[in-house]
Amino acid sequence: MSPRDDVLFCQHSLGDVLRAQEREMFKEIDSMEGNRLLNTSVEDLCDYFEQRYKIEAPKLREDKITVDQNEAQIDVSHDRSRAIFDRSKPFYLKGTSVSFFVPFEGEEDCFKFQPSTATVGPPSAVIGDEELVLIYTRLDHDAAAVRSQFDRELAEIRSNLDWMARDLVPYNESVREKAKNRINARREKLLKDEGLAAGLGYPLRPRQGAPQTYVAPSVRRKTTLSQPPATATRFVPEPTLEMKEYEHILSVIWNMVAVMERSPKAFRGMEEEDLRQHFLVQLNGQYEGQATGETFNFEGKTDILIRVEGKNIFIAECMFWRGPESLKKKIDQLLGYTSWRDTKTAVLVFNRDRNFSAVVSKIPQVVESYPNFKRRLPYTSETGFRFILHHKDDKNRELMLTVLAFEVPA
């Protein structure tokens, strides 16, 4: 061991390490095969890069500290209080070596990094397998002195880790957003490249030997991460419904519910098909007769479908709440109706003669336990929820599902 191998928090500046991590993340994004990047969910990629490039400061398991002692040969040749005639060579006396084993959780490399605030004299320890080993040798048996020295150095290690954790907060909070920006910028360029090639008027030349799989480079974390599975076949852009149009369609539905609330007698006793017709009337007024009910789509019939220029841009299902299983079955139907080109969907839940608050509270539980659930999205509504699900046959084909719950007159 070289003289400074056991000195902690001094080998590399933490700031330099974080900048290098960011550059490495950008390099990995930029080197990812283009079709694979386009065929993979952006959010799934962000999950991967966030897990891969975030750094968590180690946490000491002080409740698990153990100690051991052994006989040791101690060199006293530099002790001027001793009468040693030849100090050019070691002069050993029998002493005692006391070792404290301090387990930790987290990345051991972090013990080599110097945070922006650090102690003047860095503490020393041997970095073992998920533990620090602090070793003290003495010629006497003064346990109190050994314990005092250990406590002092342990406090210094703890302080350095606290400062490191503070430095890592802004970096870790920015990793996902920086990854997303880089991914989206590269996606935009790749799509423009596709458009340029397609606009030349000649068929695209197939690329021989294009990689079909991607193996993530080795990482220093003990848990190996790999990029989300996706095909590397040529990406074909598909029509999508812009979010502002999606929100507009949902606002039309909300406005229709407001009409029901203002005129409850007119809607009392209506069944699902009758209620659906009122929504269709309003939607057709906005989309020039493009909204239809019970329309064949992919593997079955869907309750509300909006088509523009022959393309499905919105699919919704209507249902009366008859327990959690009824919503699960409705989502099953919705996924059966949606082709790969359908990315914006909704389920309209009508409640009658039941505890509405209880119904609303159960909706996210049902969706989040559904096998195709990926994540929940923020949605500012007391009786509405938004989720991302994946298609039945491809986890990278995502659809947005908004579930809206309405109280209807009995």
C-alpha positions as CSV (number, residue, x, y, z in Angstrom):
1,M,0.0,0.0,0.0
2,S,1.4,3.4,-1.0
3,P,1.6,6.0,1.8
4,R,-1.7,7.7,0.8
5,D,-3.8,4.9,-0.4
6,D,-5.6,4.7,2.9
7,V,-6.2,8.5,3.2
8,L,-9.9,9.2,2.5
9,F,-11.6,12.1,0.7
10,C,-8.5,13.4,-1.1
11,Q,-7.8,11.6,-4.4
12,H,-10.3,13.4,-6.7
13,S,-12.3,16.6,-6.5
14,L,-16.0,15.7,-6.3
15,G,-16.8,18.6,-8.6
16,D,-14.5,17.1,-11.3
17,V,-16.1,13.7,-10.8
18,L,-19.6,15.1,-11.3
19,R,-18.6,16.9,-14.5
20,A,-17.0,13.7,-15.8
21,Q,-20.2,11.8,-15.0
22,E,-22.3,14.2,-17.0
23,R,-19.9,14.0,-20.0
24,E,-20.0,10.2,-19.8
25,M,-23.8,10.2,-19.8
26,F,-24.0,12.6,-22.8
27,K,-21.5,10.4,-24.6
28,E,-23.6,7.3,-24.0
29,I,-26.7,9.0,-25.2
30,D,-25.0,10.3,-28.3
31,S,-23.5,6.9,-29.1
32,M,-26.7,5.0,-28.8
33,E,-27.9,3.4,-32.1
34,G,-30.4,5.8,-33.6
35,N,-33.3,3.4,-34.4
36,R,-33.0,1.9,-30.9
37,L,-33.2,5.3,-29.3
38,L,-36.2,6.2,-31.4
39,N,-38.0,2.9,-30.6
40,T,-37.5,3.2,-26.9
41,S,-39.7,5.1,-24.5
42,V,-38.1,8.4,-23.5
43,E,-39.2,8.0,-19.9
44,D,-37.8,4.5,-19.8
45,L,-34.5,5.8,-21.1
46,C,-34.6,8.6,-18.5
47,D,-35.2,6.0,-15.8
48,Y,-32.1,4.1,-16.9
49,F,-29.8,7.1,-17.2
50,E,-31.0,8.5,-13.8
51,Q,-30.3,5.2,-12.1
52,R,-26.9,4.8,-13.8
53,Y,-25.5,8.3,-13.3
54,K,-26.9,9.4,-10.0
55,I,-24.4,9.1,-7.1
56,E,-25.5,8.5,-3.6
57,A,-23.1,9.2,-0.7
58,P,-22.2,6.1,1.4
59,K,-24.1,5.7,4.6
60,L,-22.2,4.3,7.6
61,R,-23.9,1.4,9.5
62,E,-22.6,2.5,12.9
63,D,-24.9,0.0,14.6
64,K,-23.0,-2.8,13.0
65,I,-19.5,-1.8,14.0
66,T,-17.3,-4.7,15.2
67,V,-13.7,-4.8,16.6
68,D,-10.8,-7.2,16.5
69,Q,-7.3,-7.3,18.0
70,N,-4.0,-9.1,17.1
71,E,-0.4,-9.0,18.2
72,A,1.7,-6.7,16.0
73,Q,5.3,-5.8,15.5
74,I,5.6,-2.0,15.9
75,D,8.5,-0.1,14.5
76,V,9.8,2.4,17.2
77,S,13.0,3.4,15.3
78,H,11.7,7.0,15.1
79,D,10.8,7.3,18.8
80,R,13.4,9.7,20.1
81,S,12.6,8.8,23.7
82,R,14.1,5.4,23.1
83,A,17.8,4.6,23.2
84,I,18.3,3.1,19.7
85,F,21.8,3.3,18.3
86,D,21.0,2.6,14.6
87,R,17.8,4.4,13.4
88,S,18.5,3.7,9.8
89,K,16.6,0.4,10.0
90,P,13.4,-0.6,11.7
91,F,13.5,-1.5,15.4
92,Y,10.5,-3.6,16.3
93,L,8.7,-4.2,19.7
94,K,5.7,-6.4,20.3
95,G,2.5,-4.5,20.5
96,T,-1.2,-4.8,19.8
97,S,-3.2,-4.0,16.7
98,V,-6.8,-3.0,17.1
99,S,-9.1,-3.0,14.0
100,F,-12.5,-1.3,13.9
101,F,-14.8,-2.6,11.0
102,V,-17.4,0.0,10.0
103,P,-19.9,-1.4,7.4
104,F,-21.4,1.0,4.9
105,E,-24.0,1.1,2.2
106,G,-23.3,2.8,-1.1
107,E,-20.5,3.4,-3.6
108,E,-17.1,2.8,-2.1
109,D,-15.5,5.1,-4.8
110,C,-17.0,8.1,-3.0
111,F,-14.5,7.7,-0.1
112,K,-11.9,8.8,-2.6
113,F,-13.7,12.1,-3.6
114,Q,-13.2,15.4,-1.8
115,P,-16.4,17.4,-1.2
116,S,-16.4,21.2,-1.5
117,T,-16.1,21.3,2.3
118,A,-13.6,18.9,3.9
119,T,-11.6,18.4,7.1
120,V,-8.1,19.8,7.1
121,G,-6.4,16.5,8.0
122,P,-8.3,13.8,6.1
123,P,-9.0,10.6,8.1
124,S,-7.5,7.3,7.2
125,A,-9.0,3.9,6.7
126,V,-8.7,0.8,4.5
127,I,-11.6,0.5,2.1
128,G,-12.7,-3.1,2.2
129,D,-15.7,-5.0,0.8
130,E,-18.6,-2.8,1.9
131,E,-16.7,-1.8,5.1
132,L,-14.1,0.6,6.3
133,V,-11.3,-0.7,8.5
134,L,-9.6,1.7,10.9
135,I,-6.5,0.2,12.4
136,Y,-4.6,1.4,15.5
137,T,-1.4,0.0,17.0
138,R,-0.2,0.5,20.6
139,L,2.5,-0.7,22.9
140,D,0.2,-0.2,25.9
141,H,-3.3,-1.4,26.6
142,D,-5.0,2.0,27.0
143,A,-8.5,1.1,25.7
144,A,-9.8,4.6,26.4
145,A,-7.1,6.2,24.2
146,V,-7.9,3.8,21.3
147,R,-11.6,4.4,21.6
148,S,-11.1,8.2,21.8
149,Q,-9.0,8.2,18.6
150,F,-11.5,6.0,16.8
151,D,-14.4,8.2,17.8
152,R,-12.6,11.3,16.6
153,E,-11.8,9.8,13.2
154,L,-15.2,8.3,12.8
155,A,-16.8,11.8,13.4
156,E,-14.5,13.2,10.7
157,I,-15.6,10.5,8.2
158,R,-19.2,11.2,9.1
159,S,-18.8,14.9,8.6
160,N,-17.2,14.5,5.2
161,L,-20.0,12.2,4.1
162,D,-22.6,14.7,5.2
163,W,-20.9,17.4,3.2
164,M,-20.7,15.1,0.2
165,A,-24.4,14.2,0.4
166,R,-25.1,18.0,0.5
167,D,-23.0,18.5,-2.7
168,L,-24.7,15.7,-4.5
169,V,-28.3,16.9,-4.0
170,P,-28.3,19.5,-6.9
171,Y,-26.4,17.1,-9.2
172,N,-28.7,14.2,-8.6
173,E,-31.8,16.4,-9.0
174,S,-30.6,17.5,-12.4
175,V,-29.6,14.2,-13.9
176,R,-33.0,13.1,-15.2
177,E,-33.8,16.5,-16.8
178,K,-30.3,16.8,-18.5
179,A,-30.7,13.2,-19.8
180,K,-34.2,14.0,-21.2
181,N,-33.0,17.2,-22.9
182,R,-30.1,15.4,-24.5
183,I,-32.3,12.4,-25.6
184,N,-35.0,14.7,-27.0
185,A,-32.4,16.8,-28.9
186,R,-31.0,13.7,-30.4
187,R,-34.4,12.3,-31.3
188,E,-35.3,15.6,-33.0
189,K,-32.1,15.4,-35.1
190,L,-32.7,11.8,-36.0
191,L,-36.3,12.5,-37.1
192,K,-35.1,15.4,-39.2
193,D,-32.5,13.1,-40.7
194,E,-35.2,10.6,-41.6
195,G,-37.3,13.4,-43.1
196,L,-34.4,14.6,-45.2
197,A,-33.7,11.1,-46.6
198,A,-37.4,10.4,-47.3
199,G,-37.7,13.8,-49.0
200,L,-35.1,12.9,-51.6
201,G,-37.5,10.8,-53.6
202,Y,-35.6,7.5,-53.5
203,P,-36.1,4.4,-51.4
204,L,-34.1,4.3,-48.2
205,R,-31.1,1.9,-48.4
206,P,-31.2,-0.9,-45.8
207,R,-28.2,-0.9,-43.5
208,Q,-26.4,-4.2,-43.5
209,G,-25.3,-5.5,-40.2
210,A,-27.3,-2.9,-38.1
211,P,-27.1,-4.0,-34.5
212,Q,-30.1,-5.8,-33.2
213,T,-29.2,-5.6,-29.5
214,Y,-27.3,-3.2,-27.3
215,V,-25.2,-4.1,-24.4
216,A,-24.7,-1.3,-21.8
217,P,-21.0,-0.6,-21.1
218,S,-19.8,-1.9,-17.7
219,V,-20.6,0.3,-14.8
220,R,-18.9,0.6,-11.4
221,R,-22.1,-0.1,-9.5
222,K,-22.4,-3.5,-8.0
223,T,-25.9,-3.9,-9.5
224,T,-25.6,-4.1,-13.2
225,L,-27.9,-1.9,-15.2
226,S,-28.9,-2.4,-18.8
227,Q,-30.7,-0.2,-21.2
228,P,-34.5,-0.8,-21.7
229,P,-35.2,-3.6,-24.2
230,A,-36.1,-2.2,-27.7
231,T,-35.9,-3.2,-31.3
232,A,-33.2,-1.7,-33.5
233,T,-35.2,-2.0,-36.7
234,R,-35.8,1.2,-38.7
235,F,-38.0,3.7,-36.8
236,V,-41.2,4.7,-38.7
237,P,-42.7,8.0,-37.3
238,E,-46.4,7.7,-36.5
239,P,-49.1,10.3,-36.2
240,T,-49.8,11.4,-32.7
241,L,-52.4,13.6,-31.0
242,E,-50.9,16.8,-29.6
243,M,-51.4,17.3,-25.9
244,K,-53.3,20.5,-26.4
245,E,-55.9,18.7,-28.6
246,Y,-56.1,15.9,-26.1
247,E,-56.7,18.3,-23.3
248,H,-59.3,20.1,-25.4
249,I,-61.2,16.9,-26.0
250,L,-61.2,16.2,-22.3
251,S,-62.4,19.7,-21.6
252,V,-65.4,19.2,-23.9
253,I,-66.2,16.1,-21.9
254,W,-65.9,18.0,-18.6
255,N,-68.2,20.8,-20.0
256,M,-70.8,18.1,-20.8
257,V,-70.7,16.9,-17.3
258,A,-71.2,20.5,-16.1
259,V,-74.4,20.5,-18.2
260,M,-75.6,17.3,-16.4
261,E,-74.9,18.8,-13.0
262,R,-76.9,21.9,-13.9
263,S,-79.9,19.9,-15.3
264,P,-80.0,16.7,-13.4
265,K,-83.6,15.9,-14.2
266,A,-82.9,15.7,-17.9
267,F,-80.3,13.0,-17.4
268,R,-81.9,11.0,-14.6
269,G,-82.0,7.3,-15.2
270,M,-80.0,7.4,-18.4
271,E,-78.0,4.3,-19.3
272,E,-74.4,4.2,-20.5
273,E,-75.3,4.3,-24.2
274,D,-77.6,7.4,-23.7
275,L,-74.9,9.2,-21.8
276,R,-72.3,8.4,-24.4
277,Q,-74.5,9.9,-27.1
278,H,-74.5,13.2,-25.3
279,F,-70.7,13.3,-25.3
280,L,-70.6,12.3,-29.0
281,V,-72.9,15.2,-29.9
282,Q,-70.6,17.7,-28.2
283,L,-67.4,16.1,-29.7
284,N,-68.9,16.1,-33.2
285,G,-69.6,19.7,-32.9
286,Q,-65.9,20.3,-32.4
287,Y,-64.5,17.7,-34.9
288,E,-66.9,18.0,-37.8
289,G,-68.7,14.7,-37.4
290,Q,-65.5,12.7,-36.9
291,A,-66.5,11.4,-33.4
292,T,-68.3,8.1,-33.6
293,G,-69.6,5.5,-31.1
294,E,-69.3,1.8,-31.1
295,T,-66.8,2.0,-34.0
296,F,-64.7,-1.1,-35.0
297,N,-61.1,-0.5,-34.1
298,F,-58.3,-3.1,-34.1
299,E,-59.7,-6.1,-32.2
300,G,-63.1,-4.8,-31.2
301,K,-65.6,-1.9,-30.8
302,T,-64.8,1.2,-28.8
303,D,-67.3,3.5,-27.2
304,I,-65.9,6.9,-28.4
305,L,-63.5,7.2,-31.3
306,I,-62.3,10.4,-33.0
307,R,-60.7,10.1,-36.4
308,V,-59.1,12.8,-38.4
309,E,-58.1,12.1,-42.0
310,G,-58.6,8.4,-41.5
311,K,-56.4,8.2,-38.4
312,N,-57.5,7.4,-34.9
313,I,-56.5,10.3,-32.6
314,F,-58.6,9.6,-29.5
315,I,-60.2,6.5,-28.0
316,A,-62.4,6.4,-24.9
317,E,-64.5,3.8,-23.1
318,C,-67.5,4.6,-20.9
319,M,-68.6,2.5,-17.9
320,F,-70.8,2.5,-14.8
321,W,-68.8,1.7,-11.7
322,R,-69.6,-1.8,-10.4
323,G,-66.5,-2.3,-8.4
324,P,-62.7,-2.4,-9.1
325,E,-63.0,-5.4,-11.4
326,S,-65.3,-3.5,-13.7
327,L,-62.6,-0.9,-14.3
328,K,-59.9,-3.6,-14.9
329,K,-62.2,-5.2,-17.5
330,K,-62.7,-1.9,-19.2
331,I,-59.0,-1.3,-19.4
332,D,-58.7,-4.7,-20.9
333,Q,-61.2,-3.7,-23.6
334,L,-59.4,-0.4,-24.2
335,L,-56.1,-2.1,-24.8
336,G,-57.8,-4.6,-27.1
337,Y,-59.2,-1.7,-29.1
338,T,-56.0,0.3,-29.5
339,S,-53.6,-0.2,-32.3
340,W,-50.0,1.0,-32.2
341,R,-51.0,4.4,-33.6
342,D,-53.4,5.2,-30.7
343,T,-51.6,7.0,-27.9
344,K,-54.2,9.1,-26.2
345,T,-57.1,7.3,-24.4
346,A,-59.6,7.8,-21.7
347,V,-62.1,5.9,-19.5
348,L,-65.2,7.8,-18.4
349,V,-66.4,6.3,-15.1
350,F,-70.1,7.1,-14.2
351,N,-71.1,6.6,-10.6
352,R,-74.7,6.2,-9.4
353,D,-76.1,5.2,-6.0
354,R,-72.6,4.5,-4.6
355,N,-70.2,6.3,-2.3
356,F,-68.5,8.6,-4.8
357,S,-65.5,9.4,-2.6
358,A,-64.8,5.7,-2.1
359,V,-65.0,5.1,-5.9
360,V,-62.6,7.9,-6.6
361,S,-60.1,6.6,-4.1
362,K,-60.1,3.1,-5.6
363,I,-59.4,4.2,-9.2
364,P,-55.6,4.8,-8.9
365,Q,-55.2,1.5,-6.9
366,V,-56.9,-0.4,-9.8
367,V,-54.8,1.2,-12.5
368,E,-51.5,1.0,-10.7
369,S,-51.9,-2.7,-10.0
370,Y,-52.7,-3.4,-13.7
371,P,-50.0,-5.5,-15.5
372,N,-49.4,-2.9,-18.2
373,F,-49.0,0.1,-15.8
374,K,-45.8,2.0,-16.1
375,R,-46.2,5.2,-14.2
376,R,-48.6,7.8,-12.9
377,L,-48.5,11.4,-14.2
378,P,-49.5,14.6,-12.4
379,Y,-53.1,15.6,-13.1
380,T,-54.9,18.5,-11.5
381,S,-58.4,17.1,-10.8
382,E,-60.0,15.8,-7.7
383,T,-61.9,13.1,-9.7
384,G,-59.5,12.5,-12.5
385,F,-56.2,10.6,-12.9
386,R,-53.6,10.2,-15.6
387,F,-51.3,7.2,-16.2
388,I,-48.9,5.8,-18.8
389,L,-49.6,2.2,-19.8
390,H,-47.8,0.1,-22.4
391,H,-49.4,-1.8,-25.3
392,K,-50.0,-5.5,-25.0
393,D,-47.3,-6.5,-27.4
394,D,-44.6,-3.9,-26.9
395,K,-43.4,-2.2,-23.6
396,N,-41.9,0.7,-25.6
397,R,-45.3,1.5,-27.2
398,E,-46.9,3.7,-24.6
399,L,-50.4,5.1,-24.3
400,M,-51.7,7.8,-22.1
401,L,-54.8,7.0,-20.1
402,T,-56.9,9.6,-18.4
403,V,-59.6,8.2,-16.1
404,L,-62.4,10.7,-15.3
405,A,-65.0,9.9,-12.7
406,F,-68.4,11.6,-12.8
407,E,-71.5,11.5,-10.5
408,V,-74.6,11.1,-12.6
409,P,-78.2,11.6,-11.5
410,A,-80.0,8.5,-10.3
